[in-house]
Amino acid sequence: MKKTLLQRIKEKSNAQQVTILALMLIPDSFAIALSAVTAYNFRFPDSATMVDGKPAIAQFEYRGILTVLVIAWIGLLIATGTYRFNHATLVVFNLRMIIKRSVTYFFVLGFLSFILKASFSRSVFLVMLGSGIVYLFVMRISVYGLVLRPLILKKKVSSNMMIVGRDKGELEQHSDWLIQHRTLGFTIASRLVCSEINSAWVEEFDKLLRYKKITEVLLLPGMESDPNFSKFIHYCEDLDIHVNWIPLDSGNLGYWLIPSPQEGIPFLTFEKSEISLPWRILKRAFDLVFAISLMVLLSPVFIAIGLAVLVSSGWPIFYSQKRVGLNGRTFKFYKFRSMVKDADKIVHEVENIHASDHVLFKNRQDPRVTPVGRILRKYSLDELPQFLNVINNSMSVVGPRPALPSEVSVYNSIYERRLIAKPGITGPWQISGRSDLDLRTSVALDLNYLINWSFTRDLWIIVSTVGAVFKGKGAY
């Protein structure tokens, strides 16, 4: 007997998937509807367009058109797989996908209205799109922070993952990392050592599947050398298991890998990972607006911190240091002074938590840090003057960690890739452990950020930074 569509949906979905779908679709629909209201109020801001106390015909027309646009917008997102049941789009909340499809939708609408010479105001399209993206971002961040993240931390929402690798030590290392980063939404259901993908090993793999519901498989570096690597991926796909793979040196190259077929041969071409000019202009505009707005908003905090530093340890209030920025150019890096005067001159008297010859100096109980400075450092308040660096264009709000000249002097060609962008006040290192990170991990995070840059990721890092600052982890 042929199964109905509803029966097939029930078989493939579960309560967790339905919950996540509702957490995405309902707020998204509300945000899109709210953008239509905003666009309508922009077009008809007051009662001047009303005739004898009743809405004019034009207003009824706009209400109908905007209603159709809302339904079509939501329908497009559903039809293009935005709410497909998989870990990447459901747990991570892929905002980049939504923005890209929304912009494409309104570009097509604008083009059609121009070709058809429609009397509908083009500015309404722009207001609806702009406000819609803002509302979608706010809604998704709110849902993630208030609902989804607590569910992930409690393992109410998660994807069961099996890690497969050549070495037991690597398996433990990667599983420990995923356990520490529980907010990624993975539960380590099984770890399986694989020296060779053969029929005996696949049989062992199948046995584990009988006892554990695996939805994700993570293949560690080195697995790609197995001659049956691609066959195993196809096998997992047939079982509706999503396969993840970490290639050798993944995230540490500083280049995009672009598929570039040559006479039918699937080449991967290295392409310089630079942000395009339009996106650089948008990023710079956002930096200026954000920095100026925040400095005005937090001006009382700036004054209070300045007075606290002055009263506790005297002048100077600020501390400046030479750092290396975009394309290797040096600049003065500003902070509120958190150490005693001339702290740099007595650095040799303090033990470094890293190796003695390490380019980064950190000490959890550094005696040079003042009592006020310790509070400032814990909550990153000493870094607020760096918004001056943002305004003078030597830094960005989000970017790689500002490097010391001594650090850059020992960079190899791979590490130098992190100098193709302006350093940031915050970045992936800030939300991943700060001073607890070693140099290699810190640089790898920066390179991964540059390779996978997107404007929405910058916004996400800013939001995540607020939580990291309040926790104070890795700040000393």
C-alpha positions, 0 to 999 in steps of 0.5 A: 500500500502506497504511503500518504505524504503525511505518513512519510513526513511523520516517519522522517520527522520527530518531536525534536525536529518539529519543535525546531521547525516551529522555533524557526518558522513562527518567529520568521513569519512574525518578523516578515509580517512586521516588516510589511507593517513597517513598510506600510507605515513608511508609505502612509505615515499619517492620516493625510492619505485618509478620505473622510476618516476612511482609508484611501483606495491606495491603502487597501491596494498596498495592504493586499500587495504587502500581504501577498509579498509576505506570503510569497517571501515565507513560501520562498524560504520554505520552498528553497530548503531553509527549514530543511531538517539537518544540523547545519540549518536547524541548530546553527540557524543559518542567517546567511542563507536567509539574507541571501535568499531574501535579497534575491527575492526582492531583487527579482521583485524590483526587476519585475516591477520595473519591467512591468512599470508597476505603480508600486513604490520601489522604496517600500521594497527597500524598507520591507527588505531592510527592516525584514532582515533586521527583524529576522536577525533579532528574532533568531538571536532571541530565540537562540539565546532564550530557547534553543541554546538552553535546550542544547546545553541540556541536550534536549536538542542535539544531533548524535555524532559518531567520530571516525579516525585512524588514531584513538588519541585523535578520537579523544581529542576531537570528542573532548573539543566537541564536548567542551563546545556543547553549544554546537549541538552535537552529542558524541554517541560513539567513537570508532577507530578505523585503520582501513575501510573494509567489509569487516570494519563496515560490519562493525559500523553497522552493529553500532548503528543498531544500538545507537541512532546516529545522524552525523558522522565526523571523519577525521584528517587522514581518512581521505587516503583510504581507497574506499573513502568515497564509497563509505560516504555514499553508504552513509548517505544511503542510510540518511546519515550526514557526513562531516570531514576535516581535511588535513590542515583545514582552516589553517591555509588562509585561502579559499578552496574553489572547485575548478574543473579542468577537462572533467578533472575536479580541481580545487583552486587556491584563491586569496581570501579577501573581502570584496569591495562592496562588503568592505564598504559595508563593514567600514560603514557599520564599524563607524556607526557602531563605534560612534554610537557605542562611545556616545552610549557608554560615555558615562562608563568611559568617564567612570573608568578613567576616574577609577584608574586615575584615583587608584594609580594616577596618570596616565589613564590610557596605555598605548602599544605598537601592534601590527595591522592590515598588510603589516602596517603598525599602529598605536593600540589603545587601552585603559591602563590596567597595570602599574606604571612602566610595567613593560620594563619589569616583564622579565620578573614575571613568569609566563604561563606559555613557554619562556620564549613564547611571543605571547606573554600571559600570567593569571596572577600577574603582580603588575596588574592593579586591583582596578585593572584586574576588574577591567581585564576580567570584563574586557573594559580595558579594551573600550578605548580601542573604539578610537582605533576603529574610528581612525581606521586602524582596527575593525569591530570584528577581525583577527586578534591585533598581533605584536611585532614580536609575534609577527616576526616569527610568522611563517607564510601561512600565519601571515595570511591573517594580516590581510584584514584589519585586526578587531576589538573582538573576534573568534579568539575572544569568544573561544577562550581568549588568553587560554588559547595557545598561539597556533589555535588563536591563529587558526581561528583567525584564518578560519574567520577570514576564509569563512567571513560573512557580515552575519558572522560578524554580527553573531560574534558581536552578540557572542562577545557579550556573553563571553565578556560577562563570563570572564573566562580566559581574561587576565 
